[in-house]
Amino acid sequence: MKRKPGKIARKLGADIHDYLPDLHEALRREEISRRDFLRTGTLLGLSASAAYGLSRGMGGAIVPAAHAQTATPQMGGTLRVGNRVFPIADPHQFSSGEHNITRYFVEYLAETGVDNITRPWLLESWEASSDLTTWTLNLRQGVRWNNGDAFTSEDVAYNFRRWIDPNTGSSSASLFSALPESGIEVIDPHTVRLNLTRPELAIPENLFQYTCAILHHRFDEEGGDLTTNPVGTGPYQLDSYEIGEVCSLVKRDPAEYWGPEVFIDRITIVDVGDGDTAKIAALASDQVDIVHEISTETIDVINTLPNIELYEAVTAYTGCARMQNTRAPFDNRLVRQAVVAATDNAEILQLAFGGRGIVAENHHVSPIHPEYAALPPLARDVERSRALLAEAGYADGLNISIDFGQNEPWIGAFAQVLSQQLEPAGINLELNTMPQNLYWDIWTETPFGITSWSHRPLGVMVLNLAYRSGAQWNESGYNNPDFDAALDEASGILDVAERTRAMEGLQQILQDDAVMVQPFWRSVFTAANARVQNFQLHPTLAHMHRETWIAS
């Protein structure tokens, strides 16, 4: 692995990745932002503290998260969380980030913080080769599972093999599509090497995808069910669990947990359902201390409740009204382009989400993503939509329907505004509202559906998950070899400006192919009792509460 000495290496007292001096020089010249330096530098193995130190005073400020209280923490107490109590048998098959229950006792190799910077967690560090095809993962030593076993390379290799095994059915497979099983190499009990078939920059970021929780290497041998065999490395352990009702987790003996001692003794998860009414009632009546998420429609109500505080995070959460490219009439590109041409994303943001977000551009890469490229603004063109429909053979109009779940009010509002916008173009859109669990049964198969997508810190992560040909979560059935090749290239580019140029091409391909109407990037919100201290809302809505404490 080639390394470059020089000013940065001398300052850090250690070998560094070849590209880091160039990255630091680009920051000094103000060719990249401080955030770009922090994110790329940490991905290349620079510690977060070192990256912050090297970038201090350059490239603009990093805004700290709000609500981080400074009072003296108190030990003990119970935190009651209003959150769905979903099935948690196999985290590698999760389809929603709301599976927060497992985060308390099953951990990740890396963690992306509220600042969107990725840091080692169960890993001590990582190293990337100059060409980004080899990644060496150095495990944190002294970690023990709650069954007493030592955490070793055998566990890590087992999880990688399981993620990429098509029989697992994990969306993680598309994140590691450059990793063959033969490329997973155990060097020693605390070192694993990944030998990729092509360069890939986002390996550390991928490790915090919620389907990448680390399971014990005997998980399948011992039943393959985390409910009945809740073995994990985290600070809590599962005490009781009842789907759709309640579950409870208790603090492990601090002497047995490898990390900092957590403050809260017990976390109780109460299933209050999807609706905001029940969540607000639970907060107002002091049945729970914090809820997973609330919608924009209830912000004004939350602000009237005594002792309840509102939290907001600006994110890359979004909703896509995606058209399945393999199902009529959306297998006709002209039809998809007609639907997109008749829409006004800014109006959808205003009417469906109260303007609390950023207008999107129908390509699923956000201005929050470091590799985002700005494209020319979109403009609604009803006459063009009519012409495209006529060319596609629908001069007399088109009747279509759209499916969506009913758990998030903004999705229904999005569908209603979309229907109104399509009507002048001669497109009659029928709305089919479904219970959310039924929508998740058909979300990858319905010809036209609205799906809520979680925040990811990198644009290439989203594109690998949702639009790479054959990906587990490719709900649009998109299959474009040119797009796949361009994504391969963009995923392996170190230079920030060059990667942005490559991303511009990817964004343009998706926009031209009219895969989706993706109107906005939305903020996410939650609310908590004022007794909940030192809680920070993560952009992915991940709740871990390792630093949270309860004021008496």
Protein Blocks (a to p, Z undefined) as FASTA:
>chain_A
ZZdedjklmmnopacdfklmmmmmmmmnopacfklmmmmmmmnopafklmmmmmgoiaia
adddehiafbdcdeedjdddddddddfkbmmlpcbfklmmlmmmpccfbdcdfkopacdf
kbmbdcddfkopaccddddehiacfkopacdfklmmmmmmmmmmmklopaklmmmmmbcf
klpccfblmbccdddfbdcfklmmmmmgfklcccdfklmmnoopaklmcccfbfbdcfbd
cehiaccdddddfklpmbdcdfbfbdcdddebjbfklmmmmmmnopafbdfbdcfklmmm
mmmpghiacdddddfbdcdddddfkbcfklpmklmmmmmmmpcfklmmmmmnnopacdde
hnopafklmkbccdddddddfklmmmmmmmnopanopcddddddfkbmklmmmmmmmmmm
mmmnopacddddddfklmmmmmmmgfbdcddddddfbfklmmmmmmgghiaklmnopacf
klmmmmmmmmmcfblmlmmmmmmmmmmmmmmnomaccfbccdddddddfklghiacdfkl
pafklmgccdZZ
